[in-house]
Amino acid sequence: MKKKQNGVKSRAAANGNDSPAPSKTKLKPEKLKKKQNGTSKRPAIDDQENVVPALFKKKAGTGKPKKLKKGQTLEDAEEILQQNPIKKGSLDKTKKKKKSVRELTPDDEDMDMTGLAEGKSLGLPGLGENDSDDELIDDFGDSDDEESLPEDADDSEDEKPSKEESLQLNVNMPSYHLPSVEDVEKELKTAPNLENMKLRISEVLQVLANFKVRKEEGKSRQDYVEVLVKDLCAYYGYNEYLIRKFMDLFPKGAELMEFLDANEQARPVTIRTNTLKTKRKELAKALISRGVNVDPAAKWTKVGLVVYDSQVPIGATPEYLAGHYMLQGLSSFLPVMALAPQPNERVLDMAAAPGGKTSHIAALMKNTGVLFANDPNMVRCRAVIGNLHRLGVNNAIVSNLDGLEYPKVQSQGFDRVLLDAPCSGTGVIWKDQSVKTNKDSQDVQRRHTLQRQLILAALDAIDANSPTGGYLVYSTCSVLAEENEAVVNYALTKRHCKLVPTGLEIGVEGYTKFREYRFHPTLSLTRRFYPHVHNIDGFFVAKIKKLSNAKTGGTQLKDERKEALETGEELPDGTPLPGSNAGRKKQKLKNMEKHEQKVKKMTEDDGFNTKGDIPHVKRDRPTFKKRLNKRSLAKTSGKAVRQKRRKMMEKRGRGAAHAE
């Protein structure tokens, strides 16, 4: 008997439970009655040593108690249970299941709202002591999810709350009274309260997350959205255009709030090691000795350092003046890493100021080849020259030209081109708060037009036949689709090129479908970066490979367009099919056939290279039998001019007489 008990103990220890083995005493009738009446305490389900004796107290398939025979041990009980299994759900009817949704009590209905005003239970970042947004994210999910159940909850279907009960719990929740837009505007004009505003934002987001259950009678979704837009504009200081754009980008309320809050916080100060003069390890030692607290920036970069605090100005250390590092954001590393310039290449940085990316390219090229640093602003060109001199770059040529002029100056003259296009700056709002109010639809449209012109000029400046290159990297510090995917999609339709992987380890895939836009499927190879996800500036990076030096999209794209028109499907570049009726389709096909015939005639032999006489073509011009001088043909003789003048004077005289 002792050996068997020792065996039970060793097995319990192996399972990670140090509780002693249960005793083999018989159960008294009084205890059995208490057990059946539910007065005695049942063993916990988690206690594996006590489960088997408790289950053995009842017969298999019934609720009647069964006594242990004299001399039987725990192992004998387990063998009997294996031979006669107990039906599921017959033993746990007396046990109450822990509900995943807590029922409201009278105390909850009279809950003081001061705690909510302080932001303790809103689940929004930046409020109260806890800045976690888990509660808000859960409100947007399914409240009946099985993952929310505790581990020791029973799986019996009889114990689960019905859908009607769950719905009743949601209905019994205190509904939020939505004020009208006029009331909100009036409040914002008089004395806006930030706490009340934040509370109203959170309440509206929770209602929109489960609109059918939590909406107020007589209110539409548009009413809630209008109030939310007004509050977000007033709380964060944006104009209505940008707020609506961000709501389109981030349809989930929790992610939208994270993005807006991230724009209010500064990004970490980072520096890039100049590998032309030093190594990152040596630079870190030198800065630490001067009282600068630095650490490696990220796993995906080997030259970045994060500066936490410094006892000296980080832009005035001897190492900075000696050109050992450059103050540069982590997001500016990404386009150069995607470009991957090789030594002895010809590279163009079309918008180079202030020179951080240019010096990074020179470091990767190891000061070989030729690097053109261009910027249309002469004042910013001076900053480029100063930084290149300080960092020891000697393979660069600084130019002050409009980027659109480069294809005319050096057409197809570069192996790689980096275009960090001018944009609205919606990814670096923390640097320039004026973006919140200055940018509107017209400004974005102007940027969009300029970006399309610049990306075509950059592609025309690349040599597609380069043995090592032929790549363009397009980047912006904006998060709007109009300045990113729409521009790249336009370039794919106008030039013979394709998108290739950027080679970056981080980032979110670009859009292939965004609201009413339909882009090329390969735009998923582009990468987006957000401040609330990657803790860097909002950025966009796309890498394009030029396939030929032709300025058109190529014959393959033309054939695909023609086939799409015939079948009535979308065009290969993702744009909607022009011409909805059959007449417009036929006209489009006719125009394409005429163009093809015209191109074919131009390529054919015109007859001058063939032997034989060239037939004389008669002209349709009128011939004159009499030879007349040029003045007579032009009717500009002195006599004709005098007659013409006399007729004009007579006509004027008749008109004056008629007026009198």
C-alpha positions, 0 to 999 in steps of 0.5 A, spaced: 500 500 500 505 504 501 508 503 494 502 505 491 501 511 495 508 513 493 507 512 486 501 517 486 505 522 489 511 521 484 506 522 479 503 528 482 510 531 483 511 530 475 505 534 473 507 540 477 502 539 483 505 538 490 499 537 494 499 530 498 495 524 496 488 524 498 486 519 504 482 512 502 477 513 508 470 511 506 465 517 505 460 517 511 452 518 509 452 525 512 457 527 508 454 524 502 447 528 503 451 534 504 454 533 498 448 532 494 444 538 497 450 542 495 452 544 502 459 541 502 465 544 498 467 541 491 474 540 490 477 545 485 478 543 478 485 545 477 487 541 483 488 534 479 489 530 485 482 531 488 479 531 482 479 523 481 476 521 488 471 527 487 468 524 480 469 517 483 463 518 488 458 518 483 456 512 479 458 512 471 452 516 468 448 517 474 448 522 480 448 517 485 454 516 490 458 510 489 462 507 495 469 505 495 470 498 497 475 496 502 482 495 500 481 499 494 486 505 492 486 511 488 489 507 482 484 502 482 479 508 482 482 511 476 482 504 472 474 503 474 473 510 471 476 508 465 472 502 464 466 506 466 466 513 463 462 519 466 457 522 461 459 529 460 455 535 463 452 530 469 457 532 474 458 540 473 450 542 474 451 544 481 457 548 479 456 555 476 459 558 470 463 564 471 460 569 466 464 573 460 459 579 461 458 582 468 451 583 469 449 590 471 448 591 479 444 597 481 450 600 484 453 600 477 447 604 474 448 610 479 456 610 478 459 616 478 461 619 472 467 623 475 472 617 474 470 617 466 471 624 466 478 623 469 479 618 463 481 612 468 476 607 464 476 610 457 481 605 455 484 611 450 492 613 450 494 619 454 488 619 459 488 618 466 494 613 470 493 608 465 494 609 458 492 602 455 487 602 449 485 595 451 478 596 453 477 600 447 479 595 442 475 590 446 469 594 444 470 594 437 471 586 437 466 581 439 463 581 446 462 573 446 469 571 444 471 564 447 478 567 448 475 572 454 472 566 458 476 564 464 481 557 463 477 554 469 470 555 466 466 549 464 465 547 456 458 545 457 453 548 452 447 548 458 451 553 462 453 558 456 448 564 456 444 565 451 444 570 445 438 573 448 441 574 455 447 577 452 443 582 448 439 583 454 446 585 458 448 590 452 441 593 452 441 594 459 447 598 459 446 606 460 445 609 453 449 615 451 445 621 449 448 624 443 448 632 442 447 635 436 452 638 431 449 645 433 450 644 440 457 642 439 459 648 435 456 652 440 460 649 446 466 649 442 465 657 441 464 659 448 468 655 453 470 648 450 472 643 456 478 638 454 475 633 459 468 633 456 471 633 449 475 627 450 469 623 454 465 625 448 470 622 443 470 615 447 463 615 447 462 616 440 467 611 438 464 606 442 457 607 439 460 606 432 463 600 434 457 597 436 452 601 432 446 597 432 446 595 439 448 602 442 445 607 438 440 612 440 433 612 437 432 617 431 440 618 430 443 616 424 451 614 423 452 620 420 450 624 426 455 621 430 460 621 425 459 629 424 460 630 432 466 626 432 469 630 426 468 636 430 470 634 437 477 631 433 478 637 430 477 642 436 481 637 441 487 636 436 487 642 432 486 639 425 482 642 419 476 638 417 479 635 411 485 632 414 481 629 420 476 625 414 483 623 410 485 620 417 479 617 418 479 614 411 486 611 412 484 608 419 477 606 420 478 603 427 477 608 432 483 605 436 488 606 431 485 613 429 486 615 436 493 612 437 495 615 430 493 622 432 496 621 439 503 619 436 503 626 432 503 629 438 509 626 441 516 627 439 520 622 435 527 619 439 533 623 437 537 619 432 544 620 429 547 616 423 554 614 423 559 616 418 562 610 416 567 614 411 571 616 418 569 612 423 565 606 426 559 605 430 562 602 436 568 607 436 563 613 436 558 610 441 564 610 446 567 617 444 560 620 446 559 616 452 565 618 455 562 625 453 556 624 457 551 622 452 547 616 453 546 612 446 544 605 444 544 602 437 537 604 434 534 598 431 536 591 429 535 593 421 540 598 421 548 598 423 549 605 423 544 608 427 544 610 434 539 613 439 540 619 443 536 618 450 540 624 454 546 628 453 550 633 458 552 637 451 549 639 445 549 633 440 550 638 434 556 641 437 560 636 440 567 635 437 565 628 433 560 632 430 564 638 427 569 632 425 564 629 421 563 623 425 556 623 425 550 626 422 543 628 425 538 624 421 531 621 423 531 613 422 525 614 417 531 617 412 535 611 412 530 607 409 530 610 402 537 609 401 537 602 404 532 600 399 536 604 393 542 600 395 547 604 391 554 600 388 561 603 388 563 606 381 556 608 379 552 614 377 547 616 382 542 622 382 539 625 388 534 629 385 531 633 392 538 632 396 537 638 401 539 638 407 544 632 405 543 626 410 541 621 404 546 624 399 552 623 404 549 616 406 549 614 399 556 616 398 558 612 404 555 606 401 559 607 395 565 608 399 567 615 395 567 612 388 563 613 382 559 620 381 554 622 385 549 628 383 546 632 389 541 636 386 536 641 389 532 647 386 533 652 392 539 655 392 539 656 400 538 649 401 544 647 396 549 651 401 546 646 407 548 640 402 555 643 401 557 644 408 554 637 410 558 634 404 565 638 406 564 636 414 562 629 412 568 628 407 564 626 401 569 628 395 565 624 389 559 629 389 557 634 384 552 639 387 547 642 382 541 647 383 536 645 377 529 644 377 528 636 377 524 636 371 530 639 367 535 633 368 532 629 363 533 634 358 540 635 361 542 628 362 537 623 359 538 616 361 545 618 364 544 615 371 544 608 374 540 609 380 536 615 382 533 617 389 527 621 389 524 624 396 519 628 393 516 634 396 509 632 399 504 635 404 508 632 410 502 629 414 507 624 416 512 629 420 506 633 424 510 633 430 515 637 427 511 642 424 504 643 427 502 648 422 501 642 417 494 641 421 491 647 418 495 649 412 494 643 408 487 642 404 485 639 398 488 644 393 495 643 396 494 636 396 492 636 389 498 641 387 503 636 390 500 630 387 501 634 380 508 635 381 510 629 384 507 625 378 511 630 373 518 629 378 517 621 378 516 621 370 523 625 369 526 621 374 525 615 370 527 618 364 534 620 367 535 612 368 539 608 363 535 601 363 541 598 360 545 599 366 549 593 367 548 594 375 542 599 376 536 601 372 532 603 379 528 608 382 526 609 389 520 614 390 519 616 397 515 621 401 514 623 408 506 623 407 501 618 409 496 620 404 494 615 398 494 620 393 501 622 394 504 615 394 500 609 391 496 614 386 503 617 384 507 610 383 501 607 379 501 613 374 508 612 373 507 604 371 502 606 366 506 612 363 513 608 363 515 601 361 517 599 368 515 595 374 515 595 382 520 590 385 521 588 393 524 594 397 528 589 401 526 592 408 525 588 414 519 592 417 513 596 414 506 595 412 504 593 405 502 599 400 494 599 398 492 595 392 485 598 393 483 604 397 476 606 397 474 608 390 481 607 388 484 601 384 491 600 384 496 595 380 497 589 384 504 589 385 503 596 389 503 591 395 511 591 394 511 598 397 512 599 404 508 604 409 511 606 416 507 609 421 509 613 427 504 609 432 506 602 429 514 603 428 515 609 432 518 613 426 516 618 422 510 617 417 514 615 411 512 611 404 518 607 400 517 604 393 522 601 388 521 601 381 525 597 376 526 601 369 525 595 363 526 599 357 528 606 355 521 607 351 517 613 354 510 609 353 508 603 357 510 598 352 507 594 347 505 589 352 501 594 356 497 596 349 495 589 348 493 588 355 489 595 354 486 593 347 484 586 350 481 589 356 477 594 352 474 588 348 472 584 354 469 589 358 474 588 364 478 593 368 485 595 365 491 592 367 493 598 371 487 598 375 484 604 372 476 603 371 474 602 363 473 608 359 467 608 356 461 605 359 457 603 352 458 600 346 459 606 342 464 609 346 468 602 346 468 602 338 470 609 338 476 607 342 478 601 338 478 605 332 482 610 334 487 605 337 487 602 330 488 608 326 494 610 331 497 603 329 496 604 322 500 611 322 506 608 326 506 602 321 506 607 315 512 611 318 516 604 319 515 602 312 519 604 306 516 610 303 519 609 296 525 612 296 530 606 297 526 602 291 529 602 284 524 605 279 521 611 277 517 615 282 510 617 279 508 624 279 502 626 283 498 631 280 496 637 285 489 640 286 491 647 286 488 652 281 492 653 275 492 660 272 492 661 264 495 668 265 501 670 269 499 675 274 504 678 279 504 677 286 501 684 288 495 682 283 494 675 286 494 678 293 489 684 291 493 689 295 494 694 289 493 701 290 487 701 286 484 695 290 486 698 296 483 705 294 476 702 292 476 698 299 477 704 303 471 708 299 466 702 300 468 702 308 467 710 308 460 709 304 458 704 309 460 708 315 456 714 312 450 710 311 450 707 318 450 714 321 445 717 317 440 711 319 442 713 326 440 720 326 
